[in-house]
Amino acid sequence: FLLEAPIAPGTFLLEAPVTPVTFPLEGPITPVTFPSLFLLEDPITPETFLLKDPVTPETFLLEDPVTPLTFLLEAPIAPATFLLESPVTPVTFPLEGPINPVTFLFEDPITPETFILEGSINSSMFINKCLFWFSFLVLVMWVYILLVPVSSKSKIKDLQITALILARGGSKGILLKNLALVNNKTLISRTISVLREFSKFQSVWVSTDHESIVREARLSGARIHTRSRESAADEASSLLAVKEFAYHHPEIPAIALFQCTSPFLTLFPIEQAYAMMTDLGYDSVFSVTTSYKLRWTFNSDFSVSPLNFDLTRRPRRQDWDGDLIENGMFYFFRTRLLQFNVLQGGQMGVVEIPQNRSLEIDSPLDLKIAQTIAPLLDNS
């Protein structure tokens, strides 16, 4: 909600009651300036809607806490928590449900029942307007679906996804674990082979700090990102290594991160995750396996309580869907999520991996199990 020029105190008057449709000013609205201090002296009416200070293009802040006398909520709003990150339009305000925190930030969600003005706008008027705009948004959605399917889908399908494998040389449990052999192929080459067979990735990269892994990755057809000492340290997280890679490749809009210590990766789940990102518009998709284990947790007094079931109704395996457990095989995500220090966010989806293919090699025993069952799984 932007104005063409600063507004002097006492000159900001409405010609009609405030509604989502009409909010008239004497001049046109253009994206130049917006108020930093926007205070109501009384309930909103066409006669009294005045600014105490000139409008500046900074932020939308309250100088004092808002009390239920002028702006009724379930609790007072503290100063500096009423911030707009983008202009308010009738499409984003008001809404029938909780207000999206990206466009209108509060400490708690706002609902039509708790967002009430005491003056000329009453709760029934507000709810009616909410219903009107909800209907309007539904109409816009259907127009969008019917009239713009090709262009919108083409934009999603244009998403370029780059495959990335993190493979540092300093593994502790198994020395140079990423070069361990499973069914006569190194773990790193097994993963790269599947990714190159898929062929839809923009490119396949290995981020590493070890020369032997560099040679093996290049022989398998991958490109190399040289991992820094900081991101390859024992205490460094995978997120740090991914952010380092993305920093050096800002042109990449989406990454598919693979763990080569999950040796039984196949094409089918990759195709599923890729389609969910490019055809369905997901922001992140990751691999899971389904567990039917009944889980318990310790209480503060070291007694235990059930975590995922009711003691009086212990479920049979066939009577419940189980729990989805991350198995670490892969994470697809749009790189913009990295600014929030996450690999999962936005619209999230999962691809289920069978338990017999969800083995992660973290110990010598895991490696031995993988070497034993690989001839069976690789041929199935």
Buried (B, 14 or more C-beta within 10 A) or exposed (E): BBBEEBBEEEEBEBEEBBEBEEBEEEEEEEEEBBBBBBBBEEBBEEEBBBBEBBBEEEBBBBEEEBEEEBBBBEEEBEEEBBEBEEBBEBEBBBBBEEBEEEBBBBEEEBBBEEBBBBBBBEBEBBBEBBEBBBEBBEEEEEEEEEEEEEEEBEEEEEBEBBBBBBBBBEBEEBEBBBBBBBBEBBBBBBBBBBBBEBEBBBBBBBBBBBEBBBEBBEEBEBEBBEBBEEBBBEEBEBBBBBBBBBEEBEEBBBBBBBBBBBBBBBEEBBEBBBBBBBEEBBBBBBBBBBBEEEEEEEEEEEEEEEEBBEEEEEBEEEEEEEBEEEBBBBBBBBBEBBEEEEBBBBEEBBBBBEEEBBBBBBEEEBBEEBBEBBEEBBEE
